[in-house]
Amino acid sequence: MTTTRTLPYGSWPSPITAAAVSAASPRIEGARFVGADHAHEVWWGESVAEERGRSAVRRRTAAGSVEDVLPAPWSARSRVHEYGGGGWTADDDGVLYFVEKADQRVRRLVRGSAPQALTPAGGDVRYGGLSLQGGRLLAIRETHRPDRPPLRDIVEIPADGSAATDATRVQSIATDSAFVAHPALSPDGRHLAWIAWDHPHMAWDRAELRVGLLEDGAVAEWTTVAGGDSSPLQPVWLGDSDLLFSDDPSGRWNLWRMHLSADLRRTPFAPADADTGGALWVLGTRWFAPLDDGRIVAVRTNGSDELVVLDAEGGAHGVPVDAVTRVSIEDVRGSRVLVSGAGSRGPGLWELDVDRPEASRLVVGGESVWGDEWMPRSRAVTFAGPHGPVHAFDYPPRNPDARGPQKERPPYVVFVHGGPTDHVGGAASGKIAYLTSRGIGVLDVNYGGSTGYGRAYRERLRGQWGVVDVDDVIAAARGLADAGAADPKRLAVAGGSAGGWTVLCALTTSDVFGAGISRYGVADLRRLAEDTHDFEARYLDGMVGPLPEAEHLYIERSPLSHLDRLRTPLLIEQGLDDLVVPPSQTEAVRDALAANGAAHAYLAFEGEGHGFRGAETLVRTLEAEVAFLGQIFGFRTPGIPPLDLA
């Protein structure tokens, strides 16, 4: 029988190693049913940390073993919008179509053969959002041009390889806007529906649902049927003239149905005070799908995600699955649904039967290799903030073999997600367990601007980035400490990209936090506006204000303008191949810390970009972060190498 020991928070022995966290956290990148209805296989995409983040395509055989469909060194990853998505698809004969990360060409792989190029070489042309519809291979094409913004269009790629040496064989189907997504071909092949938007808006600000008449394989004329003042998503055809889509004119992304022959009148389908939709950061994300019998399986988000089945009368019943955030409906086959997401045991992929829950199964991930007693339990919490309520998820320390001293309160790390238009949903992860099992609490904050709580909450950040997010994170940290759950003298704040920006802003404007961790964090808004890629080139218009009119705000809010105030100990982590936040920004922060005499460490990683994927990097950063917190907050970190602080 194990005896529970009383030990200082942060120093609890834990079996959860950084290497195990890296290996046990699959990053699912799409999934498909492949094969006949009753003899199908499940294929999925997975980022393999041990292979420097290679995007593999894998399958589970009838015998239960896992095999690579796409072998190394091939990597199925799109760079459209830089964030990609939809980097592969497959047909029922087991033919794989994928975007090779290295050159962004689309290739066709027949089992037992070498990949065959389907698109031409040369130039900076990227493809993403691959889908097979009506026997046609559709994709989003992004063509980069010197001294001009990229050109994006929906294209059809011949599957016979004839376009590999003749670019004119890749047929442009629809364009007429800066950005396009979610192409959907009607069953009779006569119409195409898609989502489009233009600068300065992002897809979650203002977008349009368009329907075009096809002639000779391309759109001859099109009409906007929804959106303009809202943000429609994911059109799906229920018949030759019936469209189902998500839109948020009510302030929530709900489902709507439209018949094209009835004056484009639309009717709500099972409305709810929850979101069936989210920020369109990556191509190919799906929040709902029709079943063969007319029912709809859908994700509903109100803080956390719920999977439901909707009937024709608008009734809804839940489908049990251990996933509460980033839930995506990958594919359907009869009453079976492939669902990816993350839950109490981490990220995973599930094959569900909505009519026979007992026949559902876990495909990959979704299991704790350490046992449930080591996995953290989240609780949804809300704090009062200067701009309204602030939503978050609290993960108190959890270790079956240790407890903290009665009069000691635990140190906490406040997580700040990126985006900033993104969302966290209360799912456990290996990274959180790595902290909580050692006696370090985690508070994961959905500051104003996050999705998952409706448009009003999302738009709280408009014009206020660097203000609302910072105030909300500070309010959440103070609220947790005031409630007696956290040690107010041992609060740290950590985030990457836009989350790193909030970290730096909080440390230069407040003394609430005793330590900070910034991963490739934005430090200079003007530099970001100049250097960032086209997808986000006008993002700051809405988040801060248009240039040059709002230049004073860019200067005033940027941490680089206030580096003399940066005296809080800080750990900086940076990919040297980062094109979104170049190393020069974080190096300026490092130099300021040195000049101010503040304790700090700067970790730079060759071969890493905006978001870390390599196993060695993930292990190094996890260990460094706990070592850093221990050295700053004064607790031992057994089994973790010390960090050199300047």
Phi, psi and omega per residue, in radians:
M1 nan 2.260 -3.112
T2 -1.376 2.368 3.097
T3 -1.673 2.238 3.099
T4 -1.339 2.155 -3.099
R5 -1.736 2.572 3.040
T6 -1.607 2.043 -3.091
L7 -2.397 2.679 3.105
P8 -1.010 2.465 3.062
Y9 -0.995 2.485 3.134
G10 1.629 -0.361 -3.059
S11 -1.928 0.221 -3.101
W12 -1.193 2.360 3.036
P13 -1.143 2.454 -3.090
S14 -2.457 2.449 3.068
P15 -1.412 -0.100 -3.063
I16 -1.478 1.864 -3.138
T17 -1.656 2.793 3.114
A18 -1.114 -0.659 3.120
A19 -1.118 -0.693 3.126
A20 -1.192 -0.647 3.084
V21 -1.076 -0.784 3.130
S22 -1.059 -0.734 -3.078
A23 -1.360 -0.423 -3.007
A24 -1.754 0.231 -3.093
S25 -2.134 1.321 -3.117
P26 -1.131 2.445 3.084
R27 -1.864 1.778 -3.043
I28 -1.344 2.309 -3.111
E29 -2.227 1.195 3.122
G30 1.587 2.689 3.103
A31 -2.700 2.663 -3.100
R32 -2.545 2.588 2.831
F33 -1.414 2.348 -3.139
V34 -2.284 2.206 3.107
G35 1.988 -3.068 -3.120
A36 -1.161 2.804 -3.031
D37 -0.930 -0.768 -3.029
H38 -1.796 0.066 3.125
A39 -2.355 0.609 -3.051
H40 -1.404 2.773 2.967
E41 -1.927 2.831 2.998
V42 -1.881 2.161 3.039
W43 -1.920 2.562 3.084
W44 -2.588 2.736 3.009
G45 -1.650 2.500 -3.103
E46 -2.591 2.256 3.043
S47 -1.356 2.129 -3.037
V48 -1.771 1.794 -3.070
A49 -1.058 -0.632 -3.099
E50 -1.198 -0.224 3.098
E51 -2.001 0.685 3.098
R52 0.997 0.663 3.058
G53 1.364 0.327 3.103
R54 -1.008 2.387 3.107
S55 -1.580 1.704 -3.130
A56 -1.528 2.751 2.920
V57 -1.993 2.214 -3.019
R58 -2.223 2.858 3.072
R59 -2.445 2.658 3.029
R60 -1.808 2.141 -3.070
T61 -1.352 2.976 3.112
A62 -1.068 -0.489 3.128
A63 -1.404 -0.122 3.097
G64 1.683 -0.052 3.122
S65 -1.452 2.766 3.129
V66 -1.857 2.267 3.138
E67 -2.225 2.638 3.017
D68 -1.392 2.176 2.957
V69 -1.390 -0.723 3.103
L70 -1.855 1.844 -3.049
P71 -1.378 2.809 3.011
A72 -1.127 2.558 0.152
P73 -1.654 0.164 -3.120
W74 -1.078 2.540 -3.101
S75 -2.464 2.053 -3.067
A76 -1.558 1.544 -3.097
R77 -2.552 2.186 3.115
S78 -1.523 2.676 3.051
R79 -2.088 0.293 3.032
V80 -1.060 2.350 -3.063
H81 1.073 0.192 -3.043
E82 1.234 -0.494 -3.112
Y83 -1.615 -0.254 3.007
G84 1.199 -2.515 -3.054
G85 1.907 2.575 -3.135
G86 1.099 0.730 -3.081
G87 -1.395 -0.033 3.118
W88 -2.818 2.790 2.971
T89 -2.688 3.044 -3.105
A90 -2.660 2.719 3.067
D91 -1.796 3.065 -3.067
D92 -1.261 -0.189 3.066
D93 -1.518 0.011 3.131
G94 1.449 0.396 3.059
V95 -1.583 2.210 -3.107
L96 -1.720 2.347 3.022
Y97 -2.055 2.255 -3.047
F98 -2.591 2.748 3.035
V99 -1.695 2.064 3.104
E100 -1.341 2.198 -3.075
K101 -0.967 -0.732 -2.974
A102 -1.114 -0.751 -3.062
D103 -2.126 -0.039 3.094
Q104 1.113 0.285 3.028
R105 -1.428 2.584 3.066
V106 -1.504 2.389 3.140
R107 -2.279 2.763 3.123
R108 -2.044 2.269 -3.109
L109 -2.153 2.002 3.006
V110 -1.706 2.321 -3.060
R111 -0.947 2.286 3.141
G112 1.600 -0.063 3.141
S113 -2.122 2.929 3.061
A114 -1.416 2.634 3.096
P115 -1.021 2.412 -3.134
Q116 -1.899 2.215 3.130
A117 -1.171 2.374 3.089
L118 -1.939 -0.290 3.140
T119 -2.158 2.724 -3.014
P120 -1.300 2.746 3.039
A121 -1.484 2.887 3.053
G122 1.713 2.440 3.135
G123 1.328 2.941 3.110
D124 -1.688 1.444 3.133
V125 -2.068 2.252 -3.067
R126 -2.143 2.664 3.113
Y127 -2.275 2.620 3.093
G128 -2.834 3.114 3.134
G129 1.052 0.655 -3.091
L130 -1.097 2.432 3.065
S131 -2.695 2.526 3.045
L132 -1.778 2.091 -3.095
Q133 -2.405 2.135 3.130
G134 0.999 0.581 -3.121
G135 1.370 0.124 -3.119
R136 -1.963 2.406 3.098
L137 -1.622 1.886 -3.120
L138 -1.801 2.670 -3.134
A139 -2.743 2.841 2.924
I140 -1.654 2.223 3.113
R141 -1.902 2.387 3.120
E142 -2.175 1.963 -3.088
T143 -1.862 1.998 -3.139
H144 -1.511 2.395 -3.056
R145 -2.267 2.512 3.132
P146 -1.147 2.316 3.036
D147 1.111 0.277 3.072
R148 -2.481 2.713 3.096
P149 -1.115 2.724 3.088
P150 -1.082 2.673 3.061
L151 -1.807 2.270 3.140
R152 -2.123 2.423 3.082
D153 -2.636 2.836 3.017
I154 -1.563 2.267 -3.045
V155 -2.274 2.796 2.935
E156 -1.932 2.299 -3.108
I157 -1.889 2.125 3.091
P158 -1.059 2.349 -3.107
A159 -1.468 -0.057 -3.084
D160 -1.595 0.001 3.122
G161 1.495 0.044 -3.076
S162 -1.176 -0.346 -3.136
A163 -1.551 -0.056 -3.098
A164 -1.109 -0.493 3.126
T165 -2.100 0.048 -3.121
D166 -2.430 1.699 -3.061
A167 -1.078 -0.435 -3.122
T168 -1.194 -0.252 3.131
R169 -1.365 -0.267 3.005
V170 -1.425 1.919 -2.995
Q171 -1.554 2.205 3.043
S172 -1.348 2.187 -3.092
I173 -1.735 -0.745 -3.090
A174 -2.676 2.513 3.091
T175 -2.595 -2.185 3.061
D176 1.239 0.316 3.023
S177 -2.767 2.885 -3.096
A178 -1.209 -0.563 -3.059
F179 -2.391 2.484 3.098
V180 -2.399 2.639 -3.131
A181 -2.802 2.930 3.023
H182 0.921 0.873 3.075
P183 -1.149 2.380 -3.132
A184 -2.376 2.076 -3.119
L185 -1.579 2.267 3.130
S186 -1.144 2.689 -3.086
P187 -0.978 -0.602 -3.141
D188 -1.487 -0.019 3.102
G189 1.312 0.192 -3.070
R190 -1.605 -0.400 -3.069
H191 -2.296 2.659 3.008
L192 -2.172 2.288 3.005
A193 -1.912 2.542 3.110
W194 -2.799 2.916 3.096
I195 -1.806 2.408 3.140
A196 -2.439 2.592 3.029
W197 -2.692 2.880 -3.068
D198 -2.343 2.728 2.978
H199 -0.993 2.543 0.127
P200 -1.600 0.170 -3.050
H201 -1.446 2.674 2.878
M202 -1.689 2.875 -3.047
A203 -1.052 -0.514 -3.113
W204 -1.533 -0.035 3.050
D205 -1.596 -1.108 3.142
R206 -2.573 2.269 3.113
A207 -2.581 3.050 3.124
E208 -2.297 2.489 2.935
L209 -1.703 2.087 -3.102
R210 -1.994 2.566 3.039
V211 -2.219 2.216 -3.100
G212 -2.104 2.568 3.044
L213 -1.500 2.252 -3.092
L214 -1.625 2.306 3.015
E215 -2.347 2.252 -3.101
D216 0.941 0.631 3.042
G217 1.478 -0.017 -3.117
A218 -2.302 2.800 -3.140
V219 -1.249 2.136 3.115
A220 -1.583 -0.638 3.087
E221 -2.689 2.640 -3.097
W222 -2.460 2.806 -3.125
T223 -2.340 2.432 2.992
T224 -1.396 2.101 -3.064
V225 -1.872 -0.199 3.095
A226 -2.824 2.753 3.091
G227 1.650 -2.746 -3.017
G228 1.706 -0.957 3.067
D229 -1.950 0.140 -3.137
S230 -2.420 -2.928 -3.003
S231 -2.317 1.290 3.127
P232 -1.133 2.715 -3.091
L233 -2.496 2.643 2.819
Q234 0.850 1.232 3.016
P235 -1.192 2.427 3.104
V236 -2.360 2.294 3.121
W237 -1.464 2.260 3.028
L238 -1.701 -0.193 3.121
G239 -3.011 -3.038 -3.095
D240 -1.142 -0.405 -3.085
S241 -2.239 0.091 -3.100
D242 -1.940 2.203 3.122
L243 -1.990 2.432 2.960
L244 -2.057 2.337 -3.129
F245 -2.695 2.928 3.075
S246 -1.830 2.497 3.113
D247 -2.725 2.797 -3.042
D248 -2.223 0.747 3.077
P249 -1.125 -0.392 3.126
S250 -1.494 -0.101 -3.064
G251 1.772 -0.174 3.057
R252 -2.214 2.439 3.006
W253 -1.239 1.859 3.076
N254 -2.109 2.917 3.138
L255 -1.475 2.506 3.114
W256 -2.338 2.593 3.111
R257 -2.106 2.410 -3.094
M258 -2.378 2.369 3.040
H259 -1.861 2.150 -3.010
L260 -1.154 -0.357 -3.091
S261 -1.690 0.166 -3.082
A262 -2.108 0.929 3.118
D263 0.986 0.494 3.104
L264 0.973 0.486 3.111
R265 -1.267 2.354 -3.126
R266 -2.034 2.617 3.132
T267 -2.230 2.501 3.130
P268 -1.210 2.547 3.118
F269 -2.075 1.910 3.110
A270 0.901 1.039 -3.136
P271 -1.103 2.629 -3.120
A272 -2.678 2.749 3.064
D273 -1.466 1.074 -3.122
A274 -2.802 2.894 -3.086
D275 -1.817 2.204 2.873
T276 -1.855 1.446 -3.033
G277 2.715 3.014 -3.132
G278 -2.987 -2.993 -3.123
A279 -1.253 2.253 -3.064
L280 -1.516 1.231 3.122
W281 -1.372 -0.659 -3.117
V282 -2.141 2.599 3.135
L283 -1.290 2.578 3.014
G284 1.613 -0.096 3.109
T285 -1.152 2.374 -3.130
R286 -2.260 2.291 -3.112
W287 -1.824 -0.158 3.126
F288 -2.764 2.849 3.104
A289 -2.783 2.464 3.091
P290 -1.367 2.481 2.985
L291 -1.581 2.894 -3.056
D292 -1.071 -0.504 -3.070
D293 -1.603 0.167 3.082
G294 1.702 -0.238 3.055
R295 -1.255 2.841 -3.131
I296 -2.132 2.274 2.996
V297 -1.734 2.303 -2.975
A298 -2.544 2.731 3.012
V299 -1.699 2.328 3.009
R300 -2.115 2.296 -3.071
T301 -2.114 2.144 2.932
N302 -2.471 1.442 -2.961
G303 1.511 -1.270 3.032
S304 -1.832 2.886 -3.138
D305 -1.590 2.577 3.025
E306 -2.339 2.433 3.082
L307 -1.733 2.238 -3.082
V308 -2.325 2.754 2.967
V309 -1.973 2.235 -3.090
L310 -1.882 2.334 3.096
D311 -1.726 3.080 -3.038
A312 -1.100 -0.449 3.141
E313 -1.519 0.017 3.130
G314 1.595 0.070 3.079
G315 -1.249 2.679 -3.104
A316 -2.391 2.403 2.962
H317 -2.364 2.523 -3.057
G318 -1.310 2.654 3.069
V319 -1.984 2.092 -3.091
P320 -1.193 2.238 3.048
V321 -2.774 2.459 -3.123
D322 -1.478 1.130 3.100
A323 -2.551 2.253 -3.067
V324 -2.220 -0.019 3.125
T325 -2.686 2.690 -3.111
R326 0.929 0.607 3.136
V327 -1.319 2.236 3.130
S328 -2.305 2.368 3.094
I329 -1.547 1.869 -2.987
E330 -1.440 -0.666 -3.088
D331 -2.903 2.763 3.057
V332 -2.304 2.628 3.090
R333 -2.656 1.811 -3.035
G334 1.145 -2.160 3.091
S335 -1.701 0.134 -3.111
R336 -1.700 2.480 -3.048
V337 -2.347 2.342 2.997
L338 -1.663 2.165 -3.065
V339 -2.258 2.249 3.006
S340 -1.892 2.728 3.131
G341 2.903 -2.877 3.139
A342 -2.425 2.515 -3.102
G343 -2.489 -2.547 -3.014
S344 -1.255 -0.274 3.126
R345 -2.031 0.280 3.108
G346 1.761 -3.035 -3.084
P347 -1.267 2.656 3.136
G348 -2.942 -3.137 3.088
L349 -2.286 2.258 -3.087
W350 -2.122 2.492 2.942
E351 -1.832 1.973 -3.040
L352 -1.945 2.590 2.957
D353 -1.988 1.973 -3.017
V354 -1.214 -0.323 3.120
D355 -1.714 -0.392 -3.129
R356 -2.321 1.393 -3.100
P357 -0.956 -0.507 -3.124
E358 -1.176 -0.308 3.137
A359 -1.585 0.003 -3.134
S360 -1.288 2.735 -3.121
R361 -2.636 2.713 3.030
L362 -1.491 2.246 -3.126
V363 -1.572 -0.879 -3.120
V364 -2.706 2.598 3.136
G365 1.219 -2.689 3.043
G366 1.102 0.319 3.132
E367 -2.338 2.522 3.068
S368 -1.644 2.099 3.123
V369 -1.324 -0.146 -3.110
W370 -1.791 -0.147 -3.066
G371 1.704 2.563 -3.074
D372 -1.057 -0.464 -3.094
E373 -1.157 -0.278 3.125
W374 -1.691 -0.244 -3.072
M375 -1.458 2.387 -3.100
P376 -1.220 2.686 3.078
R377 -1.966 2.213 -3.112
S378 -1.596 2.679 2.961
R379 -2.330 2.310 3.115
A380 -1.257 2.291 3.140
V381 -2.313 2.672 3.105
T382 -2.330 2.345 -3.128
F383 -2.090 2.655 3.044
A384 -1.380 2.264 3.116
G385 -2.211 2.920 -3.105
P386 -1.146 -0.296 -3.121
H387 -1.961 0.125 -3.106
G388 2.214 -3.049 -3.114
P389 -1.116 2.583 3.120
V390 -2.098 2.138 -3.092
H391 -1.666 2.521 -3.123
A392 -2.770 2.984 3.037
F393 -2.192 2.251 -3.086
D394 -1.803 2.283 3.071
Y395 -2.085 1.627 3.128
P396 -1.180 2.800 3.063
P397 -0.969 2.504 -3.099
R398 -2.588 2.086 3.133
N399 -2.722 2.092 -3.079
P400 -1.175 -0.253 -3.055
D401 -1.876 -0.018 -3.060
A402 -2.559 2.689 3.016
R403 -2.500 2.769 -3.130
G404 -1.492 2.804 3.075
P405 -1.013 2.560 -3.030
Q406 -1.013 -0.663 -3.066
K407 -1.676 0.117 -3.123
E408 -1.831 2.403 3.024
R409 -1.804 2.576 -3.003
P410 -1.334 2.657 2.930
P411 -1.216 2.680 -3.130
Y412 -2.353 2.545 2.964
V413 -1.922 2.187 3.088
V414 -1.600 1.993 3.134
F415 -1.469 2.367 3.096
V416 -2.104 1.988 -3.090
H417 -1.284 2.857 -3.129
G418 -1.502 -2.846 -3.138
G419 2.039 -1.479 0.045
P420 -1.311 -0.116 3.116
T421 -1.437 1.470 -3.132
D422 -2.581 -2.878 -2.993
H423 -2.846 2.501 2.926
V424 -2.076 2.610 -2.962
G425 -2.249 0.372 3.048
G426 1.449 0.460 3.111
A427 -1.660 2.496 3.043
A428 -1.260 2.759 3.074
S429 -2.594 2.792 3.073
G430 -1.044 -0.638 -3.119
K431 -1.149 -0.760 3.118
I432 -1.144 -0.728 3.123
A433 -1.100 -0.579 3.100
Y434 -1.023 -0.623 3.126
L435 -1.452 -0.899 -3.025
T436 -1.142 -0.550 3.129
S437 -1.227 -0.274 3.100
R438 -1.719 0.040 3.105
G439 1.616 0.376 3.105
I440 -1.995 2.091 3.130
G441 -1.355 2.784 3.116
V442 -2.267 2.297 3.012
L443 -2.048 1.959 -3.083
D444 -1.729 1.995 -2.931
V445 -1.815 2.292 2.923
N446 -1.737 1.426 -3.116
Y447 -1.153 2.884 3.084
G448 -0.956 2.259 -3.003
G449 2.005 -0.258 3.129
S450 -1.336 2.665 3.001
T451 -1.452 3.029 3.077
G452 1.697 -0.056 3.133
Y453 -2.296 0.232 3.116
G454 1.718 2.904 -3.058
R455 -1.105 -0.693 -3.086
A456 -1.066 -0.738 3.115
Y457 -1.182 -0.677 3.138
R458 -1.130 -0.660 -3.068
E459 -1.519 0.036 3.048
R460 -1.040 -0.438 -3.078
L461 -1.543 -0.131 -3.087
R462 -1.059 2.136 -3.113
G463 1.297 0.025 -2.987
Q464 -2.215 0.341 3.114
W465 -1.174 2.292 -3.027
G466 1.659 -0.082 3.093
V467 -2.096 -1.169 -3.082
V468 -1.102 -0.803 -3.120
D469 -1.065 -0.728 3.138
V470 -1.173 -0.817 3.128
D471 -1.056 -0.708 -3.094
D472 -1.197 -0.719 3.125
V473 -1.134 -0.732 3.104
I474 -1.121 -0.751 -3.135
A475 -1.089 -0.689 3.132
A476 -1.156 -0.764 3.137
A477 -1.099 -0.796 3.130
R478 -1.124 -0.711 -3.126
G479 -1.078 -0.709 3.127
L480 -1.151 -0.741 3.129
A481 -1.177 -0.710 3.137
D482 -1.120 -0.498 3.123
A483 -1.383 -0.065 3.108
G484 1.472 0.168 -3.098
A485 -1.525 -0.339 -3.057
A486 -2.393 2.664 3.085
D487 -1.350 2.002 -3.083
P488 -1.113 -0.339 3.129
K489 -1.586 -0.056 -3.131
R490 -2.292 0.967 3.070
L491 -1.826 2.240 3.048
A492 -2.050 2.771 3.099
V493 -2.250 2.382 -3.041
A494 -2.471 2.458 3.099
G495 -2.992 2.829 3.125
G496 -2.119 2.592 3.109
S497 1.061 -2.051 3.090
A498 -1.105 -0.542 3.042
G499 -1.160 -0.632 3.057
G500 -1.117 -0.625 3.050
W501 -1.020 -0.840 -3.135
T502 -1.101 -0.649 3.063
V503 -1.008 -0.902 -3.090
L504 -1.130 -0.701 3.106
C505 -1.108 -0.744 -3.124
A506 -1.110 -0.671 -3.102
L507 -1.297 -0.410 3.126
T508 -1.644 -0.083 -3.113
T509 -2.177 -0.059 -3.032
S510 -2.603 2.756 3.062
D511 -1.990 0.362 -3.117
V512 -1.181 -0.623 -3.024
F513 -1.751 2.414 3.131
G514 -1.633 -0.107 3.126
A515 -2.823 2.737 3.123
G516 -2.447 2.651 3.054
I517 -2.283 2.050 -3.109
S518 -2.050 2.077 3.064
R519 -1.799 2.042 3.139
Y520 0.672 0.881 -3.062
G521 -1.425 2.493 3.078
V522 -1.189 2.287 -3.133
A523 -2.120 -0.356 -3.048
D524 -2.371 1.899 -3.087
L525 -1.145 -0.689 -3.138
R526 -1.125 -0.716 3.108
R527 -1.147 -0.681 3.108
L528 -1.087 -0.770 3.138
A529 -1.102 -0.595 -3.132
E530 -1.334 -0.667 -2.942
D531 -1.727 -0.345 -2.978
T532 -1.211 2.814 -3.085
H533 -1.293 2.962 -2.969
D534 -1.120 -0.602 -3.105
F535 -0.973 -0.664 -3.116
E536 -1.902 0.269 -3.029
A537 -1.061 -0.516 3.141
R538 -2.028 0.190 3.127
Y539 -0.956 -0.718 -3.075
L540 -1.233 -0.299 3.048
D541 -0.977 -0.755 -3.141
G542 -1.459 -0.534 -3.059
M543 -1.453 -0.492 -3.128
V544 -2.219 -1.007 -3.126
G545 2.736 2.799 -3.127
P546 -1.278 2.583 3.025
L547 -1.657 2.554 0.103
P548 -1.549 -0.066 -3.027
E549 -0.988 -0.671 -3.050
A550 -1.753 0.377 -3.066
E551 -1.018 -0.589 -3.131
H552 -1.104 -0.554 3.092
L553 -1.240 -0.663 3.099
Y554 -1.057 -0.709 3.137
I555 -1.267 -0.809 -3.048
E556 -1.101 -0.672 -3.044
R557 -1.537 -0.331 -3.055
S558 -1.210 2.274 3.075
P559 -0.984 -0.535 3.129
L560 -1.096 -0.355 3.104
S561 -1.412 -0.187 -3.032
H562 -2.312 0.572 -3.069
L563 -1.154 -0.322 3.083
D564 -1.162 -0.350 3.129
R565 -1.554 -0.128 -3.021
L566 -1.454 1.642 -3.102
R567 -2.192 0.016 3.117
T568 -1.406 2.386 3.090
P569 -0.923 2.390 -3.008
L570 -2.485 2.352 2.971
L571 -1.814 2.185 -3.115
I572 -1.973 2.303 3.103
E573 -2.198 2.288 -2.985
Q574 -2.540 2.326 2.979
G575 -1.476 2.301 -3.076
L576 -1.342 -0.213 3.085
D577 -1.789 0.326 -3.091
D578 -1.242 2.113 3.114
L579 -1.683 -0.217 -3.129
V580 -1.545 -0.882 3.048
V581 -2.102 1.723 -3.077
P582 -1.148 2.666 -3.115
P583 -0.976 -0.454 -3.109
S584 -1.011 -0.573 3.142
Q585 -1.171 -0.824 -3.109
T586 -1.274 -0.504 3.087
E587 -1.161 -0.598 3.078
A588 -1.133 -0.665 3.084
V589 -1.134 -0.775 3.100
R590 -1.001 -0.799 -3.107
D591 -1.120 -0.621 3.127
A592 -1.196 -0.702 3.098
L593 -1.048 -0.736 3.115
A594 -1.108 -0.764 -3.130
A595 -1.139 -0.555 -3.109
N596 -1.525 -0.059 3.136
G597 1.281 0.419 -3.129
A598 -1.577 2.450 3.095
A599 -1.107 2.352 -3.104
H600 -2.836 2.881 2.992
A601 -2.497 2.509 -3.137
Y602 -2.143 2.025 3.138
L603 -1.947 2.051 3.138
A604 -1.982 2.456 -3.021
F605 -2.201 2.060 3.050
E606 -1.132 2.463 3.057
G607 1.396 -0.051 3.111
E608 -1.777 2.479 3.125
G609 -1.878 -2.429 -3.086
H610 -1.530 1.494 -3.016
G611 2.068 2.144 -3.029
F612 -1.517 2.416 -3.104
R613 -2.212 -0.472 -3.066
G614 -1.271 2.497 -3.109
A615 -1.066 -0.762 -3.120
E616 -1.071 -0.677 3.119
T617 -1.167 -0.778 -3.124
L618 -1.083 -0.716 3.118
V619 -1.150 -0.807 -3.103
R620 -1.075 -0.765 -3.088
T621 -1.215 -0.715 3.116
L622 -1.048 -0.860 -3.126
E623 -1.127 -0.699 -3.113
A624 -1.130 -0.658 -3.091
E625 -1.175 -0.743 3.117
V626 -1.215 -0.713 3.093
A627 -1.051 -0.727 3.121
F628 -1.069 -0.837 -3.127
L629 -1.090 -0.708 3.127
G630 -1.094 -0.734 -3.115
Q631 -1.221 -0.596 -3.131
I632 -1.389 -0.707 -3.038
F633 -1.680 -0.039 2.976
G634 1.406 0.675 3.000
F635 -2.229 2.659 3.130
R636 -1.276 2.643 3.110
T637 -2.233 1.361 -3.056
P638 -1.050 2.377 3.104
G639 1.431 0.000 -3.120
I640 -2.036 2.206 -3.116
P641 -1.128 2.532 3.129
P642 -1.173 2.781 -3.141
L643 -1.899 2.337 3.093
D644 -1.345 2.069 3.118
L645 -1.832 2.347 3.059
A646 -1.512 nan nan
